[in-house]
Amino acid sequence: MGIVSIDEYTEQNTRLLNRHRISRRSALQAVMAGAGGIAAGQFRLADAAFAAGGGRAGKAGVVVSGRHLSFVPAADGSPSAAMAVTAQLVSSTGKLPKDLRAVVEVGRAPGDYGTRHDATIHHLTGTDKIVGGPVCSQFYVKAMLGELDPGAVHHYRIRLSDGTVSGDAHFSAAPTSGVAKPFTFTAFADVGTHNAPTDPRHSWHQQPAAVLRADGTWPAGVFDNNSYWSTDPVAGANGTDPWPAVTQIGLMGTQKPAFTLLAGDICYANPTGSGLPADDTLAMSRTAPPGKNMFNPYVWDVFLNQIEPLAAHIPWMFTTGNHDMEPIHGSHGYGGHRTRLDMPSNGPHDCPSVYRFVYGNVGFLSIDANELSAELQTNTGYSGGAQATWIEKVLAEWRSGSRIDFIVAFFHHCAYATSNNHASDGGVRDVLDPLFSRYQVDLAIQGHNHQFERTDPIRYGHKTRSAPDGSTIHPAVDGVTYICAGSGGRPRYPFRPAPGPSAPAPKGVKVSGPQALAEGERYRGYRPANPENTTETVANSYVWAASPANTAKGGQVSGTRVPESVDWSQVRYDGYAFLAIDAVPAAPGRPTTLTIRTLADGLPGTKQPHTEIDRIVLSRTAGRGRLTAGLMSPR
């Protein structure tokens, strides 16, 4: 069988994905149909996914679920002829046979698996017991699939020594040489799940009765997304889509992406988000005791099964947010990610979620914004400056040659945003804005604020031009476009209210005209029902400063809000949306583009599965990414 290109295979790829897809309804039913402990409850979910994907169980009663892929870039980010695959191994007892072994079989067609790759089985446990909560005990199978044919479609399945075999899945290996072809990738952040793990009382002894409802379930909004406002026009009681996180994963598949980016706050196993020690004894009130976090590692089971219909076929590239500082695991709370995920290890030492990879003519940079944050300071500064030094080294390297045209960075805390809940983080901005401006980063994808917002292009802290919907931006001259895509499914945040005591404008700023109104939405087709500020200028935004630092009642050390007036807030959407970004490489000297499309899920009144609410084009000349002296310094 000859090499099949990505373009030639996309239609078949979509058909196969849809054929084996688990609907959100069946996924919900699988989790909710009966109790019986975490082991039994999570097994029901895993078994449903396993069966839907064509798996066959062996004699040990173990199923394979939550398969997901990741790129394996070289030290310099270049694509390699390899792919990482990880999946969960789940049994109804919560245990595996001691002598169980695993391999991954790879071939060029379903049922034609000519290569076997040894896999390792990892038992992930917590370093301490969660007070009033479960002890982590999960099994993951991991393999590195090497010697792939660049750009070709490969089929794979996971086989266990007891006779268990997963259904067929497939992926396209990254192209490693030659003229890059057009491709699409998707991105979002702040995703979560719509189901909590089932009855956890089976997993530990002396469960405090106050933690759980009488039916053995967690309250809504503790370990799931289901605390939407009743007035939410999308996910509320009378909304258009009660499960936006699940829906958007399916909608991403319709874009036929080569991969997807998730810019932090992945599954919300840690719903408190401050990275402090774990304690679930007050979970009924949806809070944690002072100085503690809630944490439930079994939320990961739900999440990995939720993304499997897409993640088993395309790589998912993750970075970390504040809800990913998981308190029972080491390495700054990222220890569990080393086992559950496959983040590349070509970044600075001891920064697990900092890495780079190249696809086509685009360089991608994953940054740990927790290490830079002025707002939430649990992990601030843990690298001792190593991350910032490494980022500059990578950017300088990429802008010293002709291989990379576009640079896309993705991270969690926003350098530029105007949400009422988190707005902008001065620690992130102070480090990244000068580097991004100097080295001409094209696009920064952020999360943290649960809404969508796009800025006008910015250089050295200043807007350079207005870039409304439909604009073509020239980043080499115009600067960096920052997008907050924290609209992945978690309950939405409000934008800023009208200027006043709760939302002060900077001292000396006289607020008048539209800026005297509450901050409003601003996107294609939006028609405000009430008086609100739909302009680019927001007089009452704020940015977090690292000092003076404050310790909250919950024990979280945080910075201080400093009011600021901004003129760069171009697009705002207070709902659920993801990015679909189309890259069109070109021969040297020809125009090359990134087209950034924002697709809203369940937009009221459209009766469409998704609606495009914003589109811009980033344009460069291919092969001319090398910096010129005049654009390396502040204006």
Secondary structure, 3 states (H helix, E strand, C coil): CCCCCHHHHHHHHHHHHHHCCCCHHHHHHHHHCCCCHHHHHHHHHHHHHHHHCCCECCCCCEEEEEEEEEECCCCCCCCCCCEEEEEEEEECCCCCCCCCCEEEEEEEECCEEEEEEEEEEEEEECCCCCECCCCCEEEEEEEEECCCCCCCEEEEEEEECCCCECCCEEEECCCCCCCCCCEEEEEECCCCCCCCCCCHHHHCCCCCHHHCCCCCCCCCCCCCCCCCCCCCCCCCCCCCCCCHHHHHHHHHHHCCCCEEEEECCCCCCCCCCCCCCEECCCHHHCCCCCCCECCCCCHHHHHHHHHHHHHCCCEEEEECCHHHCCCCCCCCCCHHHHHHCCCCCCCCCCCCCCEEEEECCEEEEECCHHHCCCCECCCCCCCCCHHHHHHHHHHHHHCCCCCCCEEEEECCCCCCCCECCCCEEHHHHHHHHHHHHHCCCCEEEECCCCCEEEECCEECCEECCCCCCCCEECHHHHCEEEEEECCCCCCCCCECCCCECCECCCCCCCCCHHHHCCECCECCCCCCCCCCECCCCEEEEEEEEEEEEEECCCCCEEEEEEEEEECCEEEEECCCEEEEEEEECCCCCCEEEEEEEEEEECCCCCCCCEEEEEEEEEEEECCCCCCCHHHCCCC
